[in-house]
Amino acid sequence: MKNTVIFDLDGLLINSEIISYQLYRDLTGQYQQDFSMEEYIHSYSGKTEADNMQTLISEFGLPISLEEGLAFASRKEKEYFKQGVSLKQGSEELLSYLKKKDYKILLASSSSMERAMGVLSQHGISAFFDHMIFGTEVKRGKPYPDIFLKACERAKEPPENCLVLEDSEAGIQAACSAGIDVICIPDLKAPGRNFLEMAAAKLTSLEDVIPWLERV
């Protein structure tokens, strides 16, 4: 029986992918080059910041180092985050439902603790989470299962009692490798068919999770 729900953060709980697109566009714009949403969705969505920045520098011939690009991205993201990052539709209702039903609620994010807590506190939802696990706490990031196995350990629950909510291919693969059922709720880019087939369900939004839980 499922008694633990593990949330991803970026693209699942918060609308941060649009900010990633905007800051990459800001960077290429400094060199009079246009960066389209279509390019972001096709080649950048769901990948690590370092990989994306290396690709951006290479594809657009930007005269900067990887370190300079990452520093720009970090600075611009903080500026955008200060302006506010919206929650995904249905997130607060789902968290309230899970808490009322006595589910254990965890966050498993590749984000830093400072960044994640800043966003969650901004919306007053940090108290919903029983435990939080961040990328710095594991040796390998997604698609490796480490962060979700750490979440099970922290919750003191076996994988079969847990459910992961994810939007990305790497997240789906990580959950499956950990032996945890995963629901895919795509963000800007829908995972490929082979990844969707790995998921227990593909839902349109967090609003659909409650009916799904009540059916199973």
Buried (B, 14 or more C-beta within 10 A) or exposed (E): EBEBBBBBBBBBBBBBBBBBBBBBBBBBEEEEBEBEEEBBBEEBBBBEBEEBBBBBBEBBEBEBEEEBBBEBBEEBBEEBBEEEBEBBEBBBEBBEBBBEEEBBBBBBBBBEBEBBBBBBEBBEBBEBBBBBBBBEBBEEEBBBBBBBBBBBEBBEBEBEBBBBBBBBBBBBBBBBBBBBBBBBBBBBBBBEEEBBEBBBBBBEEBBBBBEEBEEE
